Amino acid sequence: MKKSGWVLYLFEDEDKRELFKIMEFKTIRQLSYVMDLPSTIVSNWFHGLIHPRGILKNCVLHQSVVI
C-alpha cells in the first residue's frame, strides 16, 4: 500500500530565495486548513490550473510518496 504526503516550502518573499519554513502534511485538506484557503484552490494551484494568489506566491508544494 502506498502512502503519500505533501511537503510545503514557504519562502520569505515571491522571489523564493530565502526559505522560511518547511511543513509536511498528510492531505491537501490539512494543508489548506493551515493556510486558510479552500482545498480546491490549493489543488488547482498544484496541478497548474490556476495562477498562484496570495500566500501561494511564496510557496512551493511537492507530493512525496513513501512506499
MIDOSE-1310 file (N, C-alpha, C; in nm, 2 decimals, decimal comma, always signed):
residues 67
mkks	+0,08/-0,12/+0,00/+0,00/+0,00/+0,00/+0,09/+0,12/+0,00; +0,06/+0,21/-0,09/+0,14/+0,34/-0,10/+0,08/+0,44/-0,01; +0,17/+0,52/+0,05/+0,12/+0,63/+0,13/+0,19/+0,76/+0,07; +0,11/+0,86/+0,06/+0,17/+0,98/+0,01/+0,15/+1,10/+0,11
gwvl	+0,23/+1,20/+0,09/+0,21/+1,32/+0,18/+0,25/+1,44/+0,09; +0,24/+1,55/+0,16/+0,27/+1,68/+0,09/+0,37/+1,76/+0,17; +0,47/+1,81/+0,10/+0,57/+1,89/+0,16/+0,56/+2,04/+0,11; +0,54/+2,13/+0,19/+0,52/+2,27/+0,16/+0,64/+2,35/+0,20
ylfe	+0,70/+2,42/+0,10/+0,82/+2,50/+0,13/+0,76/+2,65/+0,13; +0,77/+2,72/+0,24/+0,73/+2,85/+0,25/+0,85/+2,95/+0,25; +0,84/+3,04/+0,16/+0,96/+3,14/+0,14/+0,92/+3,27/+0,20; +1,03/+3,35/+0,22/+1,01/+3,49/+0,28/+0,94/+3,58/+0,18
dedk	+0,97/+3,57/+0,05/+0,91/+3,66/-0,05/+0,88/+3,58/-0,18; +0,82/+3,65/-0,27/+0,79/+3,59/-0,40/+0,91/+3,55/-0,48; +1,02/+3,60/-0,46/+1,14/+3,56/-0,53/+1,19/+3,42/-0,49; +1,15/+3,37/-0,38/+1,18/+3,23/-0,33/+1,33/+3,21/-0,32
relf	+1,39/+3,31/-0,26/+1,54/+3,30/-0,23/+1,57/+3,25/-0,09; +1,49/+3,30/+0,01/+1,51/+3,27/+0,15/+1,40/+3,18/+0,20; +1,44/+3,06/+0,24/+1,34/+2,96/+0,29/+1,30/+3,01/+0,43; +1,17/+3,01/+0,46/+1,12/+3,05/+0,59/+1,08/+2,93/+0,67
kime	+1,01/+2,83/+0,61/+0,97/+2,71/+0,68/+0,93/+2,60/+0,59; +0,95/+2,48/+0,64/+0,91/+2,36/+0,57/+0,81/+2,28/+0,65; +0,70/+2,25/+0,59/+0,59/+2,18/+0,66/+0,55/+2,06/+0,59; +0,51/+1,95/+0,66/+0,46/+1,83/+0,60/+0,32/+1,81/+0,64
fkti	+0,24/+1,76/+0,54/+0,10/+1,73/+0,56/+0,06/+1,60/+0,50; -0,04/+1,53/+0,56/-0,08/+1,40/+0,50/-0,18/+1,43/+0,39; -0,26/+1,53/+0,40/-0,36/+1,56/+0,30/-0,36/+1,70/+0,25; -0,42/+1,73/+0,14/-0,44/+1,86/+0,09/-0,53/+1,94/+0,18
rqls	-0,63/+1,87/+0,24/-0,73/+1,93/+0,32/-0,66/+1,99/+0,45; -0,56/+1,91/+0,51/-0,49/+1,96/+0,62/-0,41/+2,09/+0,58; -0,34/+2,08/+0,47/-0,26/+2,19/+0,42/-0,35/+2,32/+0,40; -0,46/+2,30/+0,34/-0,55/+2,41/+0,31/-0,61/+2,47/+0,44
yvmd	-0,63/+2,39/+0,54/-0,68/+2,44/+0,67/-0,57/+2,53/+0,74; -0,45/+2,49/+0,73/-0,34/+2,57/+0,79/-0,32/+2,70/+0,72; -0,33/+2,69/+0,58/-0,31/+2,81/+0,50/-0,44/+2,90/+0,49; -0,55/+2,85/+0,55/-0,68/+2,92/+0,55/-0,72/+2,95/+0,40
lpst	-0,71/+2,85/+0,32/-0,76/+2,85/+0,18/-0,85/+2,73/+0,15; -0,94/+2,74/+0,06/-1,02/+2,62/+0,02/-0,93/+2,52/-0,04; -0,96/+2,39/-0,02/-0,87/+2,28/-0,07/-0,87/+2,28/-0,22; -0,98/+2,32/-0,28/-0,99/+2,33/-0,43/-0,89/+2,43/-0,49
ivsn	-0,87/+2,54/-0,42/-0,77/+2,64/-0,47/-0,63/+2,58/-0,46; -0,60/+2,51/-0,35/-0,46/+2,46/-0,33/-0,44/+2,35/-0,44; -0,54/+2,26/-0,45/-0,53/+2,15/-0,55/-0,51/+2,20/-0,69; -0,60/+2,30/-0,73/-0,59/+2,36/-0,87/-0,46/+2,43/-0,89
wfhg	-0,41/+2,49/-0,79/-0,28/+2,56/-0,80/-0,17/+2,46/-0,82; -0,17/+2,35/-0,74/-0,07/+2,25/-0,75/-0,07/+2,18/-0,89; -0,18/+2,16/-0,95/-0,19/+2,10/-1,08/-0,18/+2,20/-1,20; -0,15/+2,33/-1,16/-0,13/+2,43/-1,27/-0,25/+2,48/-1,34
lihp	-0,37/+2,46/-1,28/-0,49/+2,50/-1,34/-0,52/+2,65/-1,31; -0,46/+2,71/-1,21/-0,48/+2,85/-1,17/-0,34/+2,91/-1,14; -0,33/+3,04/-1,15/-0,21/+3,10/-1,11/-0,20/+3,12/-0,96; -0,08/+3,12/-0,90/-0,08/+3,14/-0,75/-0,13/+3,28/-0,71
rgil	-0,20/+3,28/-0,60/-0,26/+3,40/-0,55/-0,23/+3,41/-0,40; -0,22/+3,52/-0,35/-0,20/+3,54/-0,20/-0,07/+3,47/-0,15; -0,08/+3,40/-0,05/+0,03/+3,33/+0,01/+0,09/+3,22/-0,08; +0,01/+3,17/-0,17/+0,07/+3,07/-0,26/+0,18/+3,12/-0,35
kncv	+0,19/+3,25/-0,37/+0,30/+3,31/-0,44/+0,43/+3,29/-0,37; +0,43/+3,26/-0,24/+0,55/+3,24/-0,17/+0,58/+3,09/-0,14; +0,51/+3,00/-0,20/+0,52/+2,86/-0,17/+0,56/+2,78/-0,29; +0,61/+2,66/-0,25/+0,64/+2,55/-0,35/+0,59/+2,43/-0,28
lhqs	+0,51/+2,35/-0,35/+0,44/+2,23/-0,30/+0,49/+2,11/-0,38; +0,53/+2,00/-0,30/+0,57/+1,88/-0,36/+0,50/+1,76/-0,30; +0,46/+1,67/-0,38/+0,40/+1,55/-0,33/+0,51/+1,44/-0,31; +0,51/+1,39/-0,19/+0,61/+1,29/-0,15/+0,54/+1,15/-0,14
vvi	+0,61/+1,05/-0,20/+0,55/+0,92/-0,20/+0,64/+0,83/-0,12; +0,58/+0,77/-0,01/+0,66/+0,67/+0,07/+0,60/+0,54/+0,04; +0,69/+0,45/+0,01/+0,65/+0,31/-0,03/+0,67/+0,22/+0,09
